[in-house]
Every structure is written in structure tokens, then in C-alpha cells.
Amino acid sequence: MRVKALSIVGFLAWGIGGISAQSTTTMKGFISDENCANKPSLRDDTACVKKCVGRGSPPVLVSDDKVYKIKGKVDAARDLAGENVTITGTVNGDTITVTSVEKS
């Protein structure tokens, strides 16, 4: 019984140690779309971005030449397609979970 209890405590300690606290960050960038963002010549082409987003291509944030997928306030980002923005959210890899987005 003692070994089982120690195993459970060890597993829980390992699991808690593996959890990383994600902090909120604010970034400036350009709302592009998945299609245009992957083509450097179209990445910040406002007319192309608005057309592609209007046809259903998901909006993305381009900041410091890095492309971030957007989760959270996707509709707000879609409304600002082709615009320079300030976004606040939590970054996890290549995805930002947006808590606020505004034109800058």
C-alpha cells in the first residue's frame, strides 16, 4: 500500500512540475490570413488579405516576421483583416489565444 501511495504522489508531483504557467503578452503586428501569410510577397497586401479572409481563410497575426494562428477572438481579428493591430493574449508555440485586439 505504501509503495502505491508513493507512486501516486510521485506521479502527481511529476505532472504538476510539467505544467507551465503561460503569461499574457501584448504584441503589435498585422492581421493577414493563412494563405497570404505563407507567401512573403502577399503577407501584408491589404487587398489580398481582405479578399482571402472574406472567402473564409482564417486570420493570422504576423509579428516580427513570425506567423501566429489566432484562437479566441477570431471574429474581432477577422474584422481587422489587413490592419496593423495590437493584440493581447497567451502565446503557445505558433498560436495566440486572444483576449483583446484593437487597431493600432
N, CA, C and O of each residue as an XYZ file, in Angstrom:
416
protein
N       0.825     -1.197      0.000
C       0.000      0.000      0.000
C       0.866      1.256      0.000
O       0.570      2.233     -0.687
N       1.949      1.208      0.790
C       2.831      2.374      0.882
C       3.488      2.679     -0.466
O       3.636      3.842     -0.840
N       3.875      1.640     -1.186
C       4.509      1.821     -2.492
C       3.517      2.462     -3.465
O       3.878      3.349     -4.238
N       2.274      2.006     -3.415
C       1.245      2.569     -4.281
C       1.023      4.048     -3.975
O       0.900      4.862     -4.890
N       0.973      4.395     -2.691
C       0.777      5.790     -2.290
C       1.943      6.644     -2.754
O       1.734      7.752     -3.247
N       3.175      6.147     -2.607
C       4.350      6.894     -3.052
C       4.348      7.045     -4.570
O       4.760      8.082     -5.089
N       3.891      6.026     -5.280
C       3.820      6.113     -6.730
C       2.842      7.193     -7.163
O       3.124      7.955     -8.088
N       1.708      7.261     -6.506
C       0.700      8.264     -6.837
C       1.235      9.660     -6.540
O       1.079     10.569     -7.356
N       1.865      9.841     -5.378
C       2.423     11.148     -5.018
C       3.501     11.551     -6.020
O       3.549     12.707     -6.439
N       4.358     10.622     -6.406
C       5.411     10.905     -7.387
C       4.835     11.289     -8.735
O       5.315     12.222     -9.380
N       3.805     10.572     -9.162
C       3.166     10.884    -10.439
C       2.546     12.273    -10.414
O       2.686     13.032    -11.373
N       1.863     12.613     -9.325
C       1.252     13.935     -9.206
C       2.311     15.033     -9.192
O       2.131     16.075     -9.824
N       3.407     14.809     -8.481
C       4.482     15.805     -8.442
C       5.083     15.994     -9.824
O       5.377     17.121    -10.223
N       5.268     14.906    -10.559
C       5.807     14.985    -11.910
C       4.839     15.742    -12.820
O       5.263     16.569    -13.628
N       3.553     15.464    -12.690
C       2.535     16.127    -13.515
C       2.455     17.614    -13.242
O       2.349     18.412    -14.174
N       2.503     17.993    -11.983
C       2.444     19.406    -11.630
C       3.697     20.119    -12.111
O       3.623     21.261    -12.565
N       4.837     19.465    -12.019
C       6.086     20.057    -12.499
C       6.068     20.277    -13.994
O       6.753     21.169    -14.494
N       5.297     19.481    -14.720
C       5.229     19.598    -16.181
C       4.295     20.693    -16.664
O       4.295     21.037    -17.846
N       3.504     21.239    -15.762
C       2.572     22.305    -16.142
C       3.344     23.614    -16.215
O       4.041     23.984    -15.270
N       3.221     24.298    -17.316
C       3.911     25.582    -17.437
C       2.901     26.709    -17.331
O       1.823     26.659    -17.924
N       3.262     27.709    -16.580
C       2.392     28.871    -16.451
C       2.575     29.741    -17.688
O       3.690     30.150    -18.010
N       1.500     30.016    -18.361
C       1.568     30.877    -19.537
C       1.167     32.274    -19.112
O       0.167     32.472    -18.422
N       1.962     33.232    -19.536
C       1.654     34.604    -19.158
C       1.069     35.355    -20.347
O       1.308     35.019    -21.507
N       0.312     36.362    -20.022
C      -0.309     37.195    -21.042
C       0.742     38.125    -21.625
O       1.580     38.667    -20.904
N       0.687     38.302    -22.932
C       1.625     39.181    -23.619
C       0.871     40.092    -24.572
O      -0.224     39.759    -25.026
N       1.452     41.228    -24.870
C       0.877     42.154    -25.840
C       1.850     42.271    -26.999
O       3.046     42.484    -26.804
N       1.320     42.128    -28.211
C       2.146     42.155    -29.417
C       1.544     43.109    -30.433
O       0.327     43.282    -30.493
N       2.397     43.720    -31.222
C       1.950     44.532    -32.354
C       2.240     43.738    -33.618
O       3.242     43.029    -33.705
N       1.350     43.865    -34.595
C       1.550     43.144    -35.837
C       0.493     43.509    -36.863
O      -0.164     44.545    -36.764
N       0.346     42.649    -37.835
C      -0.546     42.855    -38.969
C      -1.457     41.645    -39.080
O      -0.987     40.508    -39.032
N      -2.760     41.879    -39.229
C      -3.678     40.760    -39.419
C      -3.649     40.376    -40.896
O      -4.088     41.132    -41.763
N      -3.125     39.192    -41.157
C      -3.098     38.626    -42.502
C      -4.028     37.419    -42.490
O      -4.882     37.304    -41.610
N      -3.875     36.540    -43.435
C      -4.654     35.302    -43.433
C      -3.702     34.147    -43.719
O      -2.577     34.361    -44.169
N      -4.153     32.927    -43.457
C      -3.282     31.761    -43.612
C      -2.688     31.648    -45.010
O      -1.511     31.318    -45.155
N      -3.480     31.914    -46.030
C      -2.981     31.785    -47.404
C      -1.916     32.833    -47.715
O      -0.822     32.491    -48.163
N      -2.229     34.092    -47.483
C      -1.312     35.182    -47.835
C      -0.080     35.209    -46.931
O       1.009     35.555    -47.386
N      -0.238     34.849    -45.663
C       0.879     34.920    -44.720
C       2.002     33.965    -45.091
O       3.154     34.193    -44.723
N       1.685     32.912    -45.808
C       2.708     31.944    -46.209
C       3.424     32.344    -47.491
O       4.315     31.634    -47.955
N       3.039     33.474    -48.062
C       3.683     33.998    -49.270
C       4.208     35.392    -48.935
O       3.437     36.351    -48.913
N       5.514     35.515    -48.674
C       6.054     36.800    -48.220
C       5.651     38.010    -49.077
O       5.492     39.108    -48.544
N       5.488     37.832    -50.357
C       5.116     38.969    -51.205
C       3.670     39.409    -50.986
O       3.315     40.541    -51.314
N       2.831     38.530    -50.436
C       1.413     38.861    -50.202
C       1.095     39.053    -48.725
O      -0.014     39.467    -48.385
N       2.028     38.765    -47.857
C       1.803     38.748    -46.413
C       1.112     40.011    -45.900
O       0.228     39.938    -45.047
N       1.521     41.172    -46.426
C       0.913     42.417    -45.941
C       0.178     43.173    -47.047
O       0.063     44.398    -47.003
N      -0.311     42.439    -48.028
C      -1.109     43.007    -49.118
C      -2.556     43.115    -48.639
O      -3.301     42.136    -48.652
N      -2.937     44.314    -48.219
C      -4.242     44.542    -47.598
C      -5.403     44.041    -48.455
O      -6.306     43.378    -47.945
N      -5.387     44.350    -49.742
C      -6.499     43.948    -50.616
C      -6.601     42.430    -50.705
O      -7.697     41.875    -50.636
N      -5.471     41.762    -50.857
C      -5.467     40.297    -50.957
C      -5.939     39.658    -49.650
O      -6.735     38.719    -49.652
N      -5.427     40.194    -48.523
C      -5.809     39.660    -47.214
C      -7.313     39.778    -47.001
O      -7.960     38.818    -46.583
N      -7.869     40.952    -47.288
C      -9.313     41.144    -47.085
C     -10.119     40.207    -47.977
O     -11.144     39.671    -47.555
N      -9.657     40.009    -49.207
C     -10.353     39.114    -50.127
C     -10.298     37.668    -49.616
O     -11.312     36.970    -49.608
N      -9.117     37.229    -49.194
C      -8.971     35.846    -48.720
C      -9.744     35.591    -47.432
O     -10.373     34.544    -47.280
N      -9.699     36.553    -46.498
C     -10.456     36.399    -45.256
C     -11.950     36.373    -45.566
O     -12.701     35.604    -44.967
N     -12.373     37.208    -46.494
C     -13.781     37.216    -46.907
C     -14.226     35.903    -47.508
O     -15.404     35.551    -47.445
N     -13.289     35.177    -48.092
C     -13.595     33.868    -48.675
C     -13.419     32.721    -47.680
O     -13.584     31.555    -48.039
N     -13.085     33.052    -46.432
C     -13.032     32.020    -45.399
C     -11.655     31.610    -44.913
O     -11.553     30.745    -44.044
N     -10.585     32.203    -45.448
C      -9.254     31.869    -44.956
C      -9.105     32.426    -43.532
O      -9.420     33.593    -43.297
N      -8.633     31.614    -42.587
C      -8.529     32.073    -41.202
C      -7.536     33.230    -41.046
O      -6.471     33.223    -41.664
N      -7.888     34.228    -40.217
C      -6.957     35.317    -39.965
C      -5.789     34.830    -39.103
O      -5.948     33.937    -38.270
N      -4.619     35.429    -39.316
C      -3.431     35.140    -38.520
C      -2.766     36.463    -38.167
O      -3.024     37.487    -38.799
N      -1.921     36.432    -37.169
C      -1.139     37.603    -36.791
C       0.274     37.429    -37.321
O       0.908     36.400    -37.085
N       0.773     38.441    -38.042
C       2.170     38.462    -38.467
C       2.856     39.505    -37.599
O       2.527     40.690    -37.655
N       3.820     39.050    -36.792
C       4.539     39.942    -35.892
C       6.013     39.565    -35.917
O       6.368     38.416    -35.652
N       6.865     40.520    -36.232
C       8.315     40.275    -36.318
C       8.627     39.093    -37.231
O       9.442     38.235    -36.892
N       7.971     39.053    -38.394
C       8.163     38.004    -39.406
C       7.788     36.600    -38.939
O       8.174     35.615    -39.568
N       7.045     36.503    -37.850
C       6.539     35.216    -37.388
C       5.025     35.223    -37.548
O       4.370     36.238    -37.309
N       4.478     34.083    -37.952
C       3.039     33.964    -38.182
C       2.415     33.181    -37.025
O       2.846     32.072    -36.709
N       1.399     33.770    -36.401
C       0.698     33.145    -35.281
C      -0.743     32.845    -35.677
O      -1.445     33.721    -36.182
N      -1.180     31.623    -35.452
C      -2.597     31.278    -35.612
C      -3.355     31.975    -34.480
O      -2.814     32.188    -33.395
N      -4.593     32.319    -34.745
C      -5.393     33.049    -33.763
C      -6.505     32.160    -33.227
O      -7.266     31.555    -33.982
N      -6.578     32.098    -31.892
C      -7.691     31.455    -31.198
C      -8.332     32.533    -30.330
O      -7.716     33.560    -30.047
N      -9.529     32.299    -29.925
C     -10.191     33.278    -29.061
C     -11.044     34.229    -29.869
O     -12.055     33.816    -30.437
N     -10.672     35.457    -29.933
C     -11.467     36.495    -30.597
C     -11.200     36.509    -32.099
O     -10.739     37.509    -32.649
N     -11.494     35.395    -32.751
C     -11.238     35.245    -34.187
C     -12.087     36.227    -34.996
O     -11.596     36.811    -35.962
N     -13.343     36.415    -34.620
C     -14.215     37.343    -35.358
C     -13.695     38.775    -35.283
O     -13.749     39.507    -36.271
N     -13.194     39.176    -34.119
C     -12.634     40.526    -33.977
C     -11.397     40.676    -34.853
O     -11.202     41.719    -35.477
N     -10.570     39.654    -34.902
C      -9.379     39.684    -35.763
C      -9.794     39.710    -37.233
O      -9.205     40.435    -38.034
N     -10.809     38.919    -37.585
C     -11.305     38.884    -38.974
C     -11.785     40.272    -39.405
O     -11.558     40.685    -40.542
N     -12.447     40.987    -38.495
C     -12.937     42.337    -38.801
C     -11.793     43.320    -39.053
O     -11.990     44.344    -39.707
N     -10.601     43.016    -38.541
C      -9.447     43.905    -38.700
C      -8.445     43.364    -39.722
O      -7.276     43.751    -39.710
N      -8.896     42.476    -40.598
C      -8.020     41.920    -41.636
C      -7.401     43.041    -42.454
O      -8.088     43.973    -42.872
N      -6.098     42.941    -42.678
C      -5.392     43.951    -43.454
C      -4.974     45.171    -42.658
O      -4.513     46.157    -43.232
N      -5.130     45.117    -41.348
C      -4.822     46.267    -40.489
C      -3.649     45.958    -39.559
O      -3.387     44.802    -39.228
N      -2.951     47.016    -39.146
C      -1.965     46.902    -38.071
C      -2.737     46.895    -36.767
O      -3.651     47.697    -36.573
N      -2.367     45.984    -35.868
C      -3.123     45.794    -34.635
C      -2.195     45.646    -33.430
O      -0.993     45.408    -33.553
N      -2.808     45.795    -32.277
C      -2.183     45.430    -31.013
C      -3.046     44.317    -30.439
O      -4.251     44.485    -30.251
N      -2.421     43.182    -30.164
C      -3.142     42.006    -29.665
C      -2.597     41.642    -28.297
O      -1.386     41.653    -28.072
N      -3.501     41.319    -27.390
C      -3.123     40.806    -26.076
C      -3.670     39.394    -25.978
O      -4.812     39.124    -26.351
N      -2.833     38.495    -25.466
C      -3.257     37.112    -25.320
C      -2.137     36.245    -24.799
O      -1.105     36.735    -24.341
N      -2.358     34.951    -24.876
C      -1.403     33.968    -24.396
C      -0.831     33.220    -25.580
O      -1.575     32.659    -26.385
N       0.493     33.209    -25.692
C       1.161     32.531    -26.797
C       1.548     31.131    -26.362
O       2.107     30.924    -25.285
N       1.235     30.167    -27.232
C       1.642     28.784    -27.023
C       2.135     28.262    -28.368
O       1.336     27.887    -29.226
N       3.442     28.240    -28.545
C       4.016     27.819    -29.827
C       3.706     28.832    -30.909
O       4.101     29.994    -30.814
N       2.994     28.389    -31.944
C       2.663     29.289    -33.056
C       1.212     29.763    -33.000
O       0.647     30.177    -34.012
N       0.611     29.698    -31.805
C      -0.788     30.096    -31.635
C      -0.900     31.132    -30.526
O      -0.264     31.007    -29.480
N      -1.710     32.150    -30.763
C      -2.011     33.125    -29.710
C      -3.510     33.051    -29.418
O      -4.342     33.182    -30.316
N      -3.830     32.840    -28.148
C      -5.220     32.851    -27.703
C      -5.509     34.287    -27.278
O      -5.020     34.760    -26.252
N      -6.302     34.958    -28.077
C      -6.500     36.402    -27.969
C      -7.536     36.755    -26.901
O      -8.619     36.172    -26.839
N      -7.170     37.727    -26.063
C      -8.133     38.276    -25.115
C      -8.599     39.651    -25.546
O      -9.699     40.074    -25.192
N      -7.758     40.367    -26.321
C      -8.195     41.645    -26.897
C      -7.389     41.935    -28.158
O      -6.224     41.556    -28.274
N      -8.036     42.614    -29.092
C      -7.383     43.029    -30.330
C      -7.955     44.386    -30.725
O      -9.169     44.594    -30.712
N      -7.060     45.299    -31.075
C      -7.513     46.619    -31.498
C      -6.592     47.165    -32.567
O      -5.408     46.834    -32.625
N      -7.158     48.002    -33.406
C      -6.402     48.643    -34.481
C      -5.363     49.568    -33.848
O      -5.648     50.269    -32.878
N      -4.143     49.557    -34.419
C      -3.116     50.448    -33.870
C      -2.580     51.396    -34.913
O      -1.708     52.213    -34.615
